[in-house]
Amino acid sequence: MANDWALYQRHTAFVLGFHGTEDAIAQDVIGRSIAHLEHSRGRFEWLGHGIYFWEGDPQRALEWAQDGNAKKKIKNPGVVGAIIDLGLCLDLTTRTGLDEIAQAHATLVETYAASGQPVPDNTGGKDRFKRELDCQVIQALHLYRKENGLAPYDSVRAPFPEDEPLYDGAGFRKRNHIQIAVINPECIKGSFRPIPGASAHT
């Protein structure tokens, strides 16, 4: 699953990511009481195992902390901002990344066929939030790279069309976003508390 365009998979600029969580955890991360946020390792993590961030969207991170966490209700919602170097990034906004994922899926299907087991599916309504298949495909890709001596990915980045159309006839949805899963915690160069209402011109 090596590709001819690996040179361009290393991102050259920092991005800002935002993670919704318990406010006490946000304070501990920002105050450095704990080194970093924990990896999500469930079987429905649609970008595979990693530390999840909303790219450039603190409002969406807070909304998720307030009412979007299906695993465990967050009692006192908070947001951690992070300065992220994506490093070697599996970027699913690019043909290179998508082609590699498609190859990983084909390999996974062959593995399941050989075992006589059905391939897992993405489930959970119109937006298919329980994305066990996608999680397994990405984890299979990481394993393939490890077993074949290829450099491990530091992060995974992908767009996610979510919710209803923004207006009648729209090609946009109300909660479209870009999500990042950081695999290598060393990619997180700093953490901060987002400032509501801060002007972009100050």
C-alpha positions in Angstrom: 0.0 0.0 0.0 2.9 2.3 -0.6 2.2 5.2 -2.9 4.1 7.4 -5.3 3.1 10.7 -3.6 4.3 10.1 -0.1 6.5 13.2 -0.2 3.3 15.3 -0.1 1.7 13.6 2.8 3.8 15.5 5.3 1.9 18.7 6.2 3.9 21.8 6.4 1.9 24.0 8.8 0.3 23.8 12.2 -3.5 23.5 12.6 -5.7 24.3 15.5 -7.9 21.5 16.8 -10.5 21.5 19.5 -11.5 18.6 21.8 -14.7 18.5 23.8 -14.5 16.9 27.2 -15.1 17.3 31.0 -14.0 20.8 32.0 -11.8 19.4 34.8 -9.9 17.3 32.2 -9.5 20.4 30.0 -8.1 22.3 32.9 -5.6 19.4 33.7 -4.4 19.3 30.1 -4.0 23.0 29.8 -2.3 23.2 33.2 -0.1 20.3 32.4 -1.3 18.2 35.3 -1.7 15.4 32.7 0.5 15.2 29.6 -2.1 14.8 27.0 -5.7 13.6 26.3 -6.3 9.8 26.1 -6.6 7.9 22.8 -10.1 6.8 21.8 -9.8 3.0 21.1 -13.4 1.8 20.6 -14.4 -0.3 17.6 -16.6 2.5 16.2 -13.9 5.2 16.0 -14.4 6.2 12.4 -10.8 7.5 11.8 -9.3 4.6 13.8 -7.7 4.9 17.2 -6.4 8.3 18.2 -7.0 11.6 20.0 -9.9 13.3 18.3 -10.2 17.0 17.4 -12.5 19.2 15.4 -10.3 21.2 13.1 -10.7 25.0 13.6 -14.1 24.7 15.3 -14.3 25.2 19.0 -18.1 25.8 18.8 -18.6 22.3 17.4 -16.3 20.8 20.0 -18.4 22.4 22.8 -21.7 21.3 21.2 -20.4 17.7 21.1 -19.4 17.9 24.8 -22.8 19.3 25.7 -25.0 16.7 23.9 -23.1 14.6 21.4 -21.2 12.0 23.5 -23.1 8.8 23.1 -20.7 6.8 25.3 -20.9 8.8 28.5 -22.7 12.0 29.4 -20.3 14.9 30.1 -21.5 16.6 33.3 -19.5 19.8 33.0 -18.6 20.4 29.4 -15.3 22.0 28.5 -13.0 22.5 25.4 -9.3 22.0 25.0 -7.6 23.9 22.1 -4.5 22.3 20.7 -1.7 23.4 18.3 -1.2 20.4 16.1 1.6 19.4 13.7 -0.2 16.8 11.5 3.2 15.3 10.6 2.9 12.4 8.2 -0.9 12.5 7.7 -3.3 10.1 6.2 -5.5 12.8 4.7 -8.8 11.7 3.3 -9.3 15.0 1.4 -6.6 13.7 -1.1 -6.6 11.1 -3.7 -3.5 9.6 -2.3 -5.1 9.0 1.1 -8.4 7.7 -0.4 -6.6 5.3 -2.7 -4.6 3.9 0.2 -7.8 3.4 2.2 -9.4 1.6 -0.7 -6.5 -0.8 -1.0 -6.7 -1.4 2.8 -10.4 -2.2 2.5 -9.7 -4.7 -0.3 -7.1 -6.4 1.8 -9.4 -6.5 4.8 -12.2 -8.1 2.7 -9.8 -10.8 1.5 -8.8 -11.5 5.2 -12.5 -11.9 6.2 -13.3 -14.1 3.2 -10.4 -16.4 4.1 -11.7 -16.8 7.6 -15.3 -17.3 6.4 -16.5 -14.4 8.6 -18.7 -11.5 7.3 -17.1 -8.1 6.9 -18.4 -5.6 9.6 -20.6 -2.8 8.5 -21.1 0.9 9.3 -24.5 1.3 11.1 -26.4 3.9 13.1 -28.9 5.7 10.9 -28.5 8.1 8.0 -25.1 9.4 9.1 -23.8 5.9 10.1 -22.2 7.0 13.3 -21.3 3.4 14.3 -18.5 3.1 11.8 -16.9 -0.3 12.7 -16.0 -1.0 9.1 -14.1 2.3 8.7 -12.3 1.8 12.0 -11.2 -1.7 11.0 -10.0 -0.5 7.5 -7.8 2.3 9.0 -6.5 0.0 11.7 -5.6 -2.6 9.1 -3.8 0.1 7.1 -1.7 1.0 10.2 -0.9 -2.6 10.8 0.1 -3.2 7.1 2.5 -0.2 7.2 4.1 -1.5 10.5 4.5 -5.0 9.2 6.1 -3.8 5.9 8.5 -1.3 7.4 6.7 1.8 6.2 6.7 5.0 8.2 3.7 5.1 10.6 1.1 7.8 10.2 1.2 10.6 12.9 -2.4 11.6 12.2 -5.6 11.0 10.2 -7.7 13.8 8.7 -11.1 13.6 7.0 -14.2 15.7 6.1 -17.5 14.6 7.6 -20.8 15.7 6.0 -23.3 15.7 8.9 -26.9 16.6 9.7 -29.6 18.0 7.4 -29.0 20.3 4.4 -28.2 23.9 5.5 -31.1 25.2 3.4 -33.4 23.9 0.7 -31.4 22.5 -2.2 -28.1 23.0 -0.4 -25.1 20.9 -1.0 -23.9 21.8 2.5 -25.0 20.3 5.7 -25.6 22.0 9.1 -22.8 20.3 10.9 -20.2 19.7 8.2 -16.7 19.5 9.7 -13.2 18.3 9.4 -12.0 15.9 12.0 -8.5 14.9 13.0 -7.3 11.8 14.9 -3.9 12.3 16.3 -2.0 9.0 16.6 1.3 10.3 17.8 0.8 12.6 20.9 4.1 14.4 20.1 2.3 16.1 17.3 0.4 18.1 19.9 2.8 21.1 20.4 0.7 23.0 23.0 -2.7 23.3 24.6 -4.8 26.3 25.4 -8.2 27.5 26.6 -10.3 28.8 23.7 -11.5 32.4 24.2 -15.2 32.9 23.3 -16.0 36.1 21.4 -12.3 36.9 20.6 -12.0 39.1 17.5 -10.0 37.7 14.6 -8.6 41.3 14.0 -7.1 41.9 17.5 
